[in-house]
């Protein structure tokens, strides 16, 4: 009987994001010892930043928020691997004032550009149907078959609301 091991890739560990952020501001773990309080504070800032991105910017990377407290830094983050550098760099921007460090203007400019790319790739784009009686136009597939040159469907007729039992 074969043994099947399910290896699911749920992003890098949160500790890896934190260590990358500390190394971004020049406080690498191999040079400076990391206290549990520093890791817990960075994890708190990481949780808050990811919740803010989801709520305020509409960027949902699938980050695993803790159910209680700040969580465990060794848990998997749930973010895609290609976003690791951007998330770690923004975490570095959030923790550098507490460490007495500052990021250069070039690094902040790179962060802004990378956040724009992240928003363009991962932000949820809201869909909005056209209003009733909007002209169909010649390119609409039903313009030939329909006797009306206007859209008669509404958002409710196309996507009826789901009723809960």
N, C-alpha and C positions, 0 to 999 in steps of 0.2 A: 504494500500500500504506500503510494508516494506521499511525502510530507509537503504540504503547500504552505509557504510562508508569504503572507501578504505584506509587501513592502510598499506602503503608500508614502508618496513624497508630499509632505505638507509644509514645505518651505523650510528655511533655515531656522535654527533655534534662536530664541530671543536673546540669549547670551551672545551669540555671534554678532547680532545687530548692535548690541551694547558695546562689545569690544571694538568693533569697527568704528563706532562713534567716538570712543575714547581715543583710539589711535588717530582719528581725523584731527583732533585738537592737540595732538602731540603728547598724549598721556597713555602710551601703549602699555599693555598689561605686563609685558616682559621686563619693562623698566620700572614701573611703579606698581606696587601691590594694590590690588583692588579690594576695598573693604566691602563687607556685605551691605553696609548702609549706602555706599555709593552705587552699588548694583541695584539695590531696591529703589533708590531715587531715580536712577536712569530708567528702570523698568516702569516706574510710575509715570514718568514723562513720556515714555514710548507709548504706553496704554492711552494716555490723554491725547497725544498727538494723533494716533491712529483713529481714535473716536472722533476727534475734531475734523480730521480729513473726511471721514464718512458722513458726518452730520452737516458740516459747513460747506465742504467743497464737492461732495457727491462722489468721492473717490473711495470705492470699496475694494480693498485688496484681499479681502478674506482673512483679515487679521483675527487671531483667536484672542478675544478679550477674556480676562479671568472672570469667573463667576463670583469670586470672593477675594477681597484684598487685592494685592498687586500681582499675584500669580507667581509662578515658578519661572526663573529665567532659563531653565533648561528645557522648558516645553517648546514645542514647535510653534513657529509664529503663524504659519498659514499663508504668508505672502509669497508671491511668485519670486523665484530666484533672480529674475532680471530686474526686480525693483529693490534689491538688497542695498545697492550703493546709494540710491536716492534716499531711502528711508534712513539709513545709517548717517548720511550726511546731514539730513534735516534734524535727526536726533542730536547730532554733534552741535548744531546751531542752537538747539534748546538747552543743552547741558553746559556749553562753554562759559556762560556767565557765572555759574556756580563753581566752576573750576578756576576762575580768574583768567580765562583765556578769551581771545577774540579771533574771529575768522576774518580772513582778508577779503577785500572787495571783489577780487577775482573769484574766490570760492563762493561768495554770496551770489555773484552773477551766474556762475555755473549752476548753483542750486535753483535759481529762478528759472533758467532755461529747462533744467531737468524736470522741475515741477510742472511746467507747461506741457512737456512731452508726456508726463505721467497723467495729467488731467485729460489730455487729448486721447490717450489710449484706454484709460480705466474709468473715467467719469461716466456716470449713467446719464444717457441722453434721454430726456423725457419725450415721449411721443404724444402728439396732439393731432386729433383728426381735424379735417377741414370743417368749417361751419356749414350748416345747412344752407342750401341755395348758392353755394360757391360754383362759379362756372366750371364745367368739366374740362374744357379745352379739347383740341383736336387729337392730342396724344393719348387721351384716356381710353383704355381698352373697351369701355362700355359706351363710348360716345356714339358709335355707329348703331349699336343695338338699342340704345335708350332713346325714347322719344323726347325726353327732357334734356336740355343742355345744362341742367344744373344738378348738383349732387343733392340727393334727397335723404341719404343715410345720415344718421347721427351717431355719436359715439356709443350711445346705449344700444342701438340696433346692430352695430358692428361687433362690439364687445359688451354683451349684456352683463350686468353686475352679478357676481356670484352670491347666491343666497346661502347663508349658513343654516344648518338644520337645527 
